[in-house]
Amino acid sequence: MELKETFQKVKAASKTLGLLTDEQRNEILQAVADAIIAETPALLAANAEDLAKMDKANPLYDRLQLTEQRLQDIASDMRHVSTLPSPLGRVLKDKTLENGLHLQRVAVPFGVIGMIYEARPNVTYDVFSLCFKSGNACVLKGGKDANASNSAGVELIHRVLITFGIDPNVVTLLPATHEATGEMLNAVGYIDLCIPRGGKKLINFVRDTAKVPVIETGAGVVHCYFDKDGDLEMGKRIITNAKCRRVSVCNALDCLLIHESRLSDLPALCEGLAEKQTKIHADAKAYEVLKGHYPDTLLYKAEESEAKMKEADANVKSIWNTEWLSMQMGIKAVVSEDEALDHIATYGSGHSESIVSNDETAQKKFQALVDAACVYVNAPTSFTDGAQFGLGAEIGISTQKLGARGPMALEEITTYKWLITGNGQTRK
């Protein structure tokens, strides 16, 4: 491996993190947050280099873009991480056997965490803060679209680490090449855990290629079901916020399912979507209701849209399992909650799902039967975020069931070991 020496340095540096106290880690995180604010102009200038190379119509443009407010939010999240209890040393089990052996299961770092991500420079800071706080070194592999932004961020972090006498190799940015990705995924013995964060194509590639352990952060095909007993004004707010707050994130709404007894309320539910210029791909029933009550230039028949999408891209399976990542969404009428549940089971990605209903029985059924990491009642899926859950930042949203699930933060990037203390016992 051409990067073997790089991986060796990171592995060696990771062992030095165990000598730091939580107070020292917190002080360094605070210093990096301060530096982000102080160096905002330089970070924005680097980001501008990346933005200049991307078409604004690209759904990734919004994810790539840094602003003064977004940098302030990144710094704020980092400060929040520094105030959280340390995930290390937590006693997860404590027992004494009949023979007198004392057993403790305690939380420890993984060691080195590899992160592969696309045009998301905020991930650079989030991963560093969470890994550093939890005693992990990190290897970052960003996409070429965000290379200038990621490089500027890591250089800033290195400068702060050096002033505190910390080996800067505890956070390492790999070249933005496909070859580097391949080496990272094969770095057995150096990288203890790899986490991909991006679109379905990237995640599938990492899962299918990696020889190192992987936690899958799946794409978000997100639904909201408006039940026959849903509150109209509440539903309007939830649907608009879930879709339009920030369309390029994985928890943004992709499909509205509406009970057919409430179709007459559909134009009112979609008022906020129209104001935000959201393109709607509606099934036959929803289309007929919206026709004449929603801008013609923004309203499409779902079956026609699906045919065009399949013609343009052979990988498109259905309009209903599309993660739009743009100001577009589907709408489908259903005859019952059961049909809504079946639709979500068929087309959902296990990320985040929501129901708007005042019927407690319907709410509980939805929560019990929807198989997703985050299941909402009368709230938008836009809250699926580590910071919103009080976790500080997040390293990703896990959609798998083995290990971490949902927003992954400090506790989710630690493992454990057993500590056994005896006084001379021997086994028969």
Secondary structure, DSSP 8 states (H G I E B T S, - for coil): -TTHHHHHHHHHHHHHGGGS-HHHHHHHHHHHHHHHHHTHHHHHHHHHHHHTTS-TTSTHHHHH---HHHHHHHHHHHHHHHHS---TT-EEEEEE-TTS-EEEEEEEE-SEEEEEESS-THHHHHHHHHHHHTT-EEEEE--GGGHHHHHHHHHHHHHHHHHTT--GGGEEE--SSHHHHHHHHT-TTT-SEEEEES-HHHHHHHHHH-SS-B--------EEEE-TT--HHHHHHHHHHHHHS-TTSTTS--EEEEEGGGGGGHHHHTHHHHHTT-EEEE-HHHHHHHBTTB-GGGEEEHHHHHHHHHHH-TT---GGG----SSEEEEEEESSHHHHHHHHHHH--SSEEEEE-S-HHHHHHHHHH--SSEEEESS-GGG-STTTTTSSS-SEEE--SSS--EEE-TGGGEEEEEEEE-SS----
